[in-house]
């Protein structure tokens, strides 16, 4: 959580009231959609409370705002304020919380009672076609980096298939548009002013080139649809730990389990492991669901409901279009033999991800306290512990939220 904030309620007049007005809030797709950078700026908001701030995106004419969940984590929503870009208006608006998805680091806020003369609001559409991403594509980021409000930067897409640092089921766009703390929740747009990503992370320049990372808008659209319809997001999961099957993982398995481990070599798939590891705090089997569904230690998954599985990324893509409770057919290699297993999908563990944000916020606050106490010696930030389900995705050594 950023600590770059200035207490806002002391500086600006409250221009809202206490009554929420959710409106229809249906996401629309227009033919011939186009937004100038000035319109993109006008649809980008400042989201702040006493201890920090970030950015947000107006995505409906009724004032539905998309932002990052980590900006508001642990914050009383009554203390969250939103500012619009308006030279003649210093007032802020209060918001209501529509829903959250910690897995994708997404929160939806509804601006309270926007004056009639300001409606309909300028808003941005989200790109939903995964074929409309391309390498070296020009992109623009707008937000409030380091408190420099409504700043615009330009870059290109380096990759549009990075796995999220929180969960591999969410994809990121890696780009070179300069972002910093304060950009979190703000838009990454294409040449038509359509949102192709929600800026979320930036790598530390001291240890990298300072790449920015934005949650892909097609994944965000999936979240928004469910939050508007039901107020929650259901995400399927197998409830396992797995690793890509290759010569390195085969060697690691043999080193750990011995030569008696019957694991195939010379082919692709994902090997399932740590099924019966116990949680030190509770003594319960961490992956109890998978065990009860019939999976065994060192099963190798090669097909998921007819989808060939060569790597974990194939599994994430295959499971993405399912829901918890769906029955899927797995093809496994178990002790040298091919078998089929009908498997009921579970859901991602919501509580474990909330604990992840709790720990992340505490770590950042502790780190900032050390920096303030020892200005000449910046301590190295330790690697954050990722949620245990699904299997953590490797990430660059120094990642910061861009809030």
C-alpha positions as CSV (number, residue, x, y, z in Angstrom):
1,X,0.0,0.0,0.0
2,X,1.3,3.4,-0.9
3,X,2.1,5.9,1.8
4,X,2.5,8.8,-0.6
5,X,-0.8,10.4,0.3
6,X,-1.8,13.9,1.4
7,X,-4.9,13.9,3.7
8,X,-7.5,15.0,1.2
9,X,-10.5,15.8,3.3
10,X,-8.7,18.8,4.8
11,X,-8.1,20.3,1.4
12,X,-11.2,19.9,-0.7
13,X,-14.9,20.3,-0.4
14,X,-17.2,17.2,-0.4
15,X,-19.5,17.5,-3.4
16,X,-21.4,14.3,-2.9
17,X,-24.1,13.0,-0.6
18,X,-24.5,9.7,1.2
19,X,-26.9,8.1,-1.3
20,X,-25.6,5.6,-3.8
21,X,-26.8,5.7,-7.4
22,X,-25.7,2.6,-9.1
23,X,-27.7,3.2,-12.3
24,X,-27.7,0.5,-15.0
25,X,-23.9,0.2,-15.1
26,X,-24.0,-2.2,-18.1
27,X,-20.7,-2.4,-19.9
28,X,-21.2,-1.4,-23.6
29,X,-19.2,-1.9,-26.7
30,X,-19.6,0.8,-29.4
31,X,-18.9,0.5,-33.1
32,X,-16.5,3.2,-34.1
33,X,-15.3,3.8,-30.5
34,X,-12.6,6.4,-30.2
35,X,-11.3,8.5,-27.3
36,X,-8.7,11.3,-27.5
37,X,-6.0,11.4,-24.9
38,X,-7.8,14.3,-23.3
39,X,-11.0,12.2,-23.0
40,X,-8.9,9.3,-21.6
41,X,-7.5,11.8,-19.0
42,X,-11.0,13.0,-18.2
43,X,-12.1,9.4,-17.6
44,X,-9.2,8.8,-15.3
45,X,-9.8,9.6,-11.6
46,X,-7.7,10.1,-8.5
47,X,-8.7,7.5,-5.8
48,X,-7.4,8.5,-2.3
49,X,-7.8,8.1,1.4
50,X,-5.8,9.3,4.4
51,X,-2.8,7.0,4.0
52,X,-2.4,6.7,0.2
53,X,-3.7,7.2,-3.3
54,X,-3.9,5.6,-6.7
55,X,-5.8,5.9,-9.9
56,X,-9.1,4.7,-11.3
57,X,-11.0,4.4,-14.6
58,X,-14.6,5.5,-15.2
59,X,-16.1,2.6,-17.3
60,X,-19.8,3.6,-17.5
61,X,-21.6,6.8,-18.1
62,X,-23.2,6.4,-14.7
63,X,-19.9,6.6,-12.9
64,X,-18.7,3.1,-12.2
65,X,-15.0,3.2,-11.4
66,X,-12.5,0.5,-11.9
67,X,-9.4,0.5,-9.7
68,X,-6.9,-1.9,-8.0
69,X,-8.1,-3.7,-4.9
70,X,-4.8,-3.2,-3.1
71,X,-5.4,0.6,-3.0
72,X,-8.5,0.1,-0.8
73,X,-7.5,-3.1,1.0
74,X,-8.2,-2.7,4.7
75,X,-9.7,0.8,4.3
76,X,-13.2,1.8,5.4
77,X,-14.9,2.7,2.1
78,X,-16.5,5.7,3.7
79,X,-13.0,7.2,3.9
80,X,-12.3,6.7,0.2
81,X,-12.6,9.8,-2.0
82,X,-12.6,10.3,-5.8
83,X,-11.5,13.4,-7.7
84,X,-12.2,14.1,-11.4
85,X,-10.0,16.1,-13.7
86,X,-11.7,19.5,-13.7
87,X,-9.9,22.8,-13.6
88,X,-12.9,24.6,-12.1
89,X,-13.7,22.0,-9.4
90,X,-11.7,21.0,-6.4
91,X,-14.4,19.0,-4.7
92,X,-14.3,15.2,-4.3
93,X,-17.0,12.6,-4.4
94,X,-17.6,9.7,-2.0
95,X,-18.1,6.2,-3.3
96,X,-19.8,2.9,-2.6
97,X,-18.1,-0.4,-3.0
98,X,-19.7,-2.6,-5.7
99,X,-17.4,-5.6,-5.4
100,X,-13.8,-6.8,-5.2
101,X,-11.7,-9.6,-6.8
102,X,-8.4,-9.9,-4.9
103,X,-7.3,-12.6,-7.3
104,X,-7.1,-10.1,-10.1
105,X,-6.4,-7.1,-7.8
106,X,-9.6,-5.4,-9.0
107,X,-12.2,-3.3,-7.1
108,X,-15.3,-1.6,-8.5
109,X,-16.5,1.6,-6.9
110,X,-19.7,3.6,-7.7
111,X,-19.5,7.4,-7.5
112,X,-22.2,8.8,-5.3
113,X,-24.8,11.2,-6.8
114,X,-23.0,12.9,-9.6
115,X,-24.8,16.1,-10.4
116,X,-27.2,15.9,-13.4
117,X,-25.3,18.5,-15.4
118,X,-22.2,16.3,-15.3
119,X,-24.0,13.2,-16.7
120,X,-23.4,11.2,-18.7
121,X,-19.8,10.9,-17.7
122,X,-16.9,10.4,-20.1
123,X,-16.0,6.8,-19.8
124,X,-13.6,4.2,-21.4
125,X,-14.3,0.8,-22.9
126,X,-12.3,-2.3,-22.2
127,X,-10.7,-4.4,-25.0
128,X,-12.3,-7.8,-24.8
129,X,-10.7,-9.5,-27.9
130,X,-7.5,-11.3,-27.0
131,X,-6.5,-11.1,-30.7
132,X,-6.2,-7.3,-30.5
133,X,-2.9,-7.4,-28.6
134,X,0.4,-7.3,-30.5
135,X,4.1,-7.0,-29.7
136,X,5.6,-3.5,-29.9
137,X,2.1,-2.0,-30.0
138,X,2.0,1.6,-28.9
139,X,0.3,2.2,-25.6
140,X,-0.3,5.2,-23.2
141,X,-0.5,5.2,-19.4
142,X,-2.4,7.9,-17.5
143,X,-2.4,8.3,-13.7
144,X,-0.8,10.1,-10.8
145,X,2.9,8.9,-10.6
146,X,4.5,10.1,-7.4
147,X,1.7,12.5,-7.0
148,X,2.1,14.2,-10.4
149,X,-1.6,14.1,-11.2
150,X,-3.0,13.1,-14.6
151,X,0.4,12.5,-16.1
152,X,0.6,10.8,-19.5
153,X,3.4,8.5,-20.6
154,X,4.0,6.4,-23.8
155,X,5.6,3.1,-24.4
156,X,5.2,-0.2,-26.2
157,X,4.0,-3.7,-25.3
158,X,6.9,-6.1,-24.5
159,X,4.7,-9.1,-23.8
160,X,1.0,-9.7,-23.4
161,X,1.1,-13.2,-21.9
162,X,2.8,-12.7,-18.5
163,X,1.3,-14.6,-15.6
164,X,0.2,-12.4,-12.8
165,X,2.4,-12.2,-9.7
166,X,-0.6,-13.1,-7.6
167,X,-2.2,-15.9,-9.5
168,X,-1.3,-17.6,-12.8
169,X,-5.0,-17.5,-13.8
170,X,-4.7,-13.8,-14.5
171,X,-2.6,-12.4,-17.3
172,X,-0.5,-9.3,-17.5
173,X,0.7,-6.9,-20.2
174,X,4.3,-6.0,-19.8
175,X,5.1,-2.5,-21.2
176,X,7.5,0.4,-21.3
177,X,5.2,3.3,-20.6
178,X,6.7,4.9,-17.5
179,X,4.6,4.2,-14.4
180,X,5.3,4.7,-10.7
181,X,3.6,4.7,-7.3
182,X,0.3,6.5,-8.0
183,X,-0.4,4.8,-11.3
184,X,-2.1,1.7,-9.8
185,X,-5.6,1.3,-11.0
186,X,-5.1,3.7,-14.0
187,X,-5.6,2.9,-17.6
188,X,-3.2,1.5,-20.2
189,X,-4.8,2.4,-23.5
190,X,-4.3,1.8,-27.2
191,X,-4.3,4.3,-30.1
192,X,-8.1,4.4,-30.0
193,X,-8.3,5.2,-26.3
194,X,-9.6,1.7,-25.5
195,X,-8.3,0.2,-22.2
196,X,-6.1,-2.8,-22.8
197,X,-4.8,-3.1,-19.3
198,X,-5.1,-1.8,-15.7
199,X,-1.7,-0.7,-14.4
200,X,-0.8,-2.6,-11.3
201,X,3.0,-3.2,-10.8
202,X,6.3,-1.7,-11.7
203,X,9.7,-3.4,-11.3
204,X,12.3,-1.4,-9.3
205,X,14.6,0.5,-11.7
206,X,17.6,-0.4,-9.5
207,X,17.3,-4.1,-10.4
208,X,15.6,-4.0,-13.8
209,X,14.6,-1.8,-16.7
210,X,11.6,-0.6,-14.7
211,X,9.0,-2.4,-16.8
212,X,5.3,-1.7,-16.0
213,X,2.7,-4.4,-15.7
214,X,-1.0,-4.0,-16.4
215,X,-3.8,-6.6,-15.8
216,X,-5.2,-7.5,-19.2
217,X,-8.5,-5.9,-19.9
218,X,-10.1,-9.1,-21.2
219,X,-9.4,-10.7,-17.9
220,X,-10.7,-7.6,-16.1
221,X,-13.9,-7.7,-18.2
222,X,-14.5,-11.2,-17.0
223,X,-14.3,-9.9,-13.4
224,X,-16.5,-6.9,-13.9
225,X,-19.3,-8.9,-15.6
226,X,-19.5,-11.2,-12.5
227,X,-19.3,-8.4,-10.0
228,X,-22.1,-6.5,-11.6
229,X,-24.3,-9.6,-12.0
230,X,-23.7,-11.3,-8.6
231,X,-21.3,-9.1,-6.5
232,X,-18.7,-11.8,-6.4
233,X,-16.3,-13.6,-8.7
234,X,-16.2,-17.4,-8.9
235,X,-12.8,-18.8,-10.1
236,X,-12.2,-22.4,-10.8
237,X,-9.2,-24.3,-9.5
238,X,-7.9,-27.8,-9.2
239,X,-6.4,-27.3,-5.8
240,X,-3.0,-28.7,-6.6
241,X,0.7,-27.8,-6.9
242,X,2.2,-28.6,-10.2
243,X,5.4,-28.1,-12.2
244,X,6.2,-28.3,-15.9
245,X,7.5,-31.7,-16.8
246,X,11.0,-31.3,-18.3
247,X,14.5,-32.7,-17.7
248,X,15.0,-30.3,-14.7
249,X,11.8,-31.3,-12.9
250,X,12.4,-34.9,-13.6
251,X,15.8,-34.7,-12.0
252,X,14.3,-32.8,-9.0
253,X,11.7,-35.5,-8.6
254,X,14.3,-38.3,-8.7
255,X,16.5,-36.4,-6.2
256,X,13.6,-36.0,-3.8
257,X,11.7,-39.3,-4.2
258,X,14.4,-41.7,-5.4
259,X,14.8,-43.9,-8.4
260,X,11.6,-45.8,-7.6
261,X,9.6,-42.7,-8.6
262,X,8.0,-43.7,-11.9
263,X,7.9,-40.4,-13.7
264,X,8.1,-40.3,-17.5
265,X,11.0,-38.5,-19.3
266,X,11.2,-37.2,-22.8
267,X,7.7,-35.8,-23.0
268,X,5.7,-32.8,-21.9
269,X,2.9,-32.4,-19.3
270,X,2.6,-31.1,-15.7
271,X,3.7,-33.2,-12.7
272,X,1.5,-32.9,-9.5
273,X,3.3,-33.0,-6.2
274,X,3.0,-32.1,-2.5
275,X,-0.5,-33.5,-2.4
276,X,-0.3,-34.6,1.2
277,X,1.7,-31.8,2.7
278,X,0.2,-30.7,6.0
279,X,-0.5,-27.1,7.0
280,X,1.8,-26.4,10.0
281,X,-0.9,-24.2,11.7
282,X,-3.8,-26.7,11.4
283,X,-2.2,-30.1,10.8
284,X,-4.7,-30.5,7.8
285,X,-3.6,-31.7,4.4
286,X,-3.2,-28.6,2.3
287,X,-4.5,-30.2,-0.9
288,X,-7.1,-32.4,0.6
289,X,-9.6,-31.7,-2.2
290,X,-7.3,-33.1,-4.9
291,X,-6.6,-36.2,-2.8
292,X,-10.3,-36.8,-2.3
293,X,-10.9,-36.4,-6.0
294,X,-8.5,-39.3,-6.7
295,X,-5.2,-37.6,-7.6
296,X,-2.0,-39.3,-6.5
297,X,1.5,-37.9,-5.8
298,X,3.5,-37.6,-9.0
299,X,0.6,-38.0,-11.4
300,X,1.4,-36.4,-14.7
301,X,-1.4,-34.4,-16.3
302,X,-1.3,-34.5,-20.1
303,X,-4.9,-33.7,-21.0
304,X,-7.7,-31.6,-19.4
305,X,-11.2,-32.2,-20.8
306,X,-9.7,-32.8,-24.3
307,X,-7.2,-29.9,-24.1
308,X,-3.6,-31.0,-24.5
309,X,-1.5,-30.0,-21.5
310,X,2.2,-29.4,-22.3
311,X,2.8,-26.7,-19.7
312,X,1.2,-25.1,-16.7
313,X,0.1,-22.2,-18.9
314,X,-1.9,-24.7,-21.0
315,X,-3.7,-25.8,-17.8
316,X,-4.4,-22.2,-16.8
317,X,-5.9,-21.5,-20.2
318,X,-8.0,-24.7,-20.2
319,X,-9.4,-24.2,-16.8
320,X,-10.2,-20.5,-17.4
321,X,-13.5,-21.1,-19.1
322,X,-14.9,-23.4,-16.4
323,X,-16.7,-22.8,-13.1
324,X,-16.3,-24.3,-9.7
325,X,-18.3,-27.6,-9.5
326,X,-17.7,-28.5,-13.2
327,X,-16.8,-32.1,-13.8
328,X,-13.8,-32.4,-16.2
329,X,-12.0,-35.5,-17.6
330,X,-8.3,-35.7,-16.9
331,X,-5.8,-37.9,-18.7
332,X,-3.0,-38.8,-16.4
333,X,0.2,-40.9,-16.5
334,X,0.4,-42.8,-13.3
335,X,3.3,-45.2,-12.7
336,X,3.9,-45.5,-16.4
337,X,0.2,-46.1,-17.4
338,X,-2.3,-43.8,-19.0
339,X,-5.6,-43.4,-17.0
340,X,-8.7,-41.2,-17.1
341,X,-10.1,-39.5,-14.0
342,X,-13.3,-37.5,-13.8
343,X,-12.5,-34.5,-11.6
344,X,-14.7,-31.9,-9.9
345,X,-13.2,-28.4,-9.9
346,X,-13.0,-26.5,-6.7
347,X,-12.5,-22.7,-6.3
348,X,-9.6,-20.5,-5.4
349,X,-9.2,-19.9,-1.7
350,X,-10.5,-16.3,-1.1
351,X,-9.2,-16.1,2.5
352,X,-5.6,-17.0,1.6
353,X,-5.5,-14.2,-0.9
354,X,-6.8,-11.7,1.6
355,X,-4.1,-12.8,4.0
356,X,-1.6,-12.2,1.1
357,X,-2.7,-8.5,0.9
358,X,-2.6,-8.2,4.7
359,X,1.0,-9.4,4.7
360,X,1.9,-7.3,1.7
361,X,0.6,-4.1,3.3
362,X,2.4,-4.9,6.6
363,X,5.6,-5.6,4.8
364,X,5.4,-2.3,2.8
365,X,4.6,-0.3,5.9
366,X,7.5,-1.9,7.8
367,X,9.8,-1.2,4.9
368,X,8.8,2.4,4.7
369,X,9.4,2.8,8.4
370,X,12.9,1.4,8.1
371,X,13.6,3.7,5.2
372,X,12.4,6.8,7.2
373,X,14.5,5.7,10.2
374,X,17.6,4.9,8.2
375,X,17.6,7.3,5.2
376,X,21.2,6.5,4.2
377,X,20.8,2.7,4.1
378,X,17.8,1.3,2.1
379,X,17.1,-2.3,3.2
380,X,16.5,-4.9,0.7
381,X,12.9,-6.0,0.5
382,X,12.4,-9.7,1.1
383,X,10.4,-11.8,-1.3
384,X,6.7,-11.8,-0.4
385,X,5.0,-15.1,0.4
386,X,2.5,-15.9,-2.2
387,X,-0.8,-17.7,-1.6
388,X,-0.4,-21.5,-1.5
389,X,-3.3,-22.2,-4.0
390,X,-2.7,-22.1,-6.9
391,X,1.1,-22.8,-7.0
392,X,2.9,-19.5,-6.8
393,X,4.1,-18.0,-10.1
394,X,7.8,-17.0,-10.1
395,X,8.3,-13.3,-10.3
396,X,11.2,-10.8,-10.7
397,X,13.0,-10.3,-7.4
398,X,11.8,-6.8,-6.7
399,X,8.2,-5.9,-7.6
400,X,6.3,-2.9,-6.3
401,X,2.6,-2.1,-6.5
402,X,2.4,1.0,-8.6
403,X,-0.1,2.6,-6.2
